[in-house]
Amino acid sequence: MAYKQDTKPLLSIQNLTLAISKDFILQDIHLNIYPNKALALVGESGSGKSMLAKLLLNLTPLTNSDSYPKGKIFLNNKDLGDTRDWLSLRGKTIAYIPQEPLNALNPLQKVGRQVLESYLLHNPKPSKVSANTLLREVFAKVSLDFALASRYPHQLSGGERQRALIAMGIINKPQILICDEPTTALDILNQSQILSLLKKLSESCALVVITHDLHIARVLSDYVAVMQQGRIIETQSTQKLFRAPKQSYTKSLLDALDFSEFALEKPHDTQVLSANNLSVVVDRGNFFFKREKVLVSNVSFHLKKGEILGIAGESGSGKSSLAAGILQLMQSRGELKIFGRPMKDFRGYERRLLSQSISVVFQDPFASLNPRMHISEIITEGLEVAIRIKVPKSKDLYTLNPFFRDVLKKTECLDSTGLKAFIQSQMFEIADCVGLDSKLLYRYPHELSGGERQRVAIARALILRPNVLVLDEPTSALDKSIQKQVLRLLLHLRSEFGLSFLFITHDLEILKYCAHRILVLKNGLQVEQNDSKEIFANPQSQYVKELIKAQMSKI
């Protein structure tokens, strides 16, 4: 049943179909956009959300005669199919805010100039005083410090860049504002602030929010359209949709929001990793005047076998820098031990063995996988390199990595054919463990979905059976449904292999159900560490209270 209002729609889409080379991208789309109402377009990646939004601005990739849109789009009762002057329409009547602020902004132009440029495309050039006044007004509307107008995009934080994009979108006072995943790359505090800003803006224009996060749809929208494989399968008011979804696909999207089914087993008493007053530093300055900048200062924790320690905090708090210090990828100070032995004592082959005991899964699976290598090569590369490590036979490797000790014993007498067969058997075994179809092993990363690529990243990290797995935002780039599948997989692998996790994320909802303890960072400092249940029930610091409040405002 379609969502209807008493007022006439500002924009009406009727029986819209888009096909490219006979492949249907959008099919039979019927949708109304109402003035001063917020619409959320939700669905998994590839469902057609962004394509539909771009079609409203005539930005679809129609490259040949086989590419065609059919149907009608009416704006203020005018058929947009008859429109020739799209330049006057884009940015003035319908404004579009793209997904990635850093990619959307020109790195060579100051932010204020870029915001004003949107105005100049549709209006006569104002005087310098008028332009300055206009910029001040629009910066104030998006709660952006006017001093930032003279800075370049890379000098702004993620939240500030997002506000600058919103300023560009609203400077011409459009009737419709389209926001494509406006909070995807932001931490929970910035997300909460941007959502509040967009909610306020929806009072003066029609707002269309494209998102795969139904939490955002619930907070921000008046009504929701659910897309699946290029079709709108359900449109309801937000309250009705969350209370009584009609389609099974919609129900599955809502189920993906609930992590309460995850039950954590109690960790072992064996201490695997510990840090005492650990600091991470980088060298700044030149050859003659070197100075250090401290990124993380005096962090202490311990990690038991089978334990999940969540590391939380907003962007720039030092979470990834702490991980880099633990992985010995950045210079660190203080005491860092694995199985009670200081890491600084590891030398030569032991240093290389250490890298087999602590592995990492990065945030963006597409960026962390070599695009020129087959999946099979990506997964087995670490094993092939490790086998070449020359280890004295008198050394006992059990405490660090018993699996690797067995691998060396099995492969020391194998010829090249036998070694290749052994490596291949390990590849198929770990691929099966992470639920990766064997047919995908001889494809390239770009041929896989986001969830499949993350499974590849996990398989690569686990092929040497490390003791500790560092997870750096492993699900932030995934749809909610895929996110839940990956979390379920990680918890299963933890039980199967006895893994310990350092789980870095800004999503406290995940840590609430998927971490035994949580360590919270702010500006490189440890502000709180406690059991996850205690953190949520009785937070001690004001900063943690703010994080939890921002998280709860989305739910």
Buried (B, 14 or more C-beta within 10 A) or exposed (E): EEBEEEEEBBBBBBEBBBBBEEEBBBBBBBBBBBBBBBBBBBBBBBBBBBBBBBBBBBBBEBEEEEBEBEBEBBBEEEEBEEEEEEEEBBBBBBBBBBBBBEEBBEEEEBBBBBBBBBBEEBEEEBEEEEBBEBBEEBBEBBBBEBEBBEBBBEEBBBBBBBBBBBBBBBBBEBBBBBBBBBBBBBBBBBBBBBBBBBBEBBEBBBBBBBBBBBBBBBBBBBBBBBBBBBBBBBBBBBEBBBEEBBBEBBEBBBEBBEBEEBEBEEBEEBBBBBBEEBBBBEEEEEEEEEEEEBBBBBBBBBBBBBBBBBBBBBBBBBBBBBBBBBBBEBBBBBBBBBBEEEBEEBEEBBEBBBBBBBBBBBBBBBEBBEEEEBBBBBBBBBBEEBBEBEBEEEEEBEEBBEBBBEBBEBBEEBEEEEBEEBBEEBBBEBBEBBBBEEEBBEBBBEEBBBBBBBBBBBBBBBBBBBBBBBBBBBBBBBBBBBBBBBBBBBBEBBEEBBBBBBBBBBBBBBBBBBBBBBBBBBBBBBBBBBEBEEBBEEBBEEBBEBBBEBBEBBE
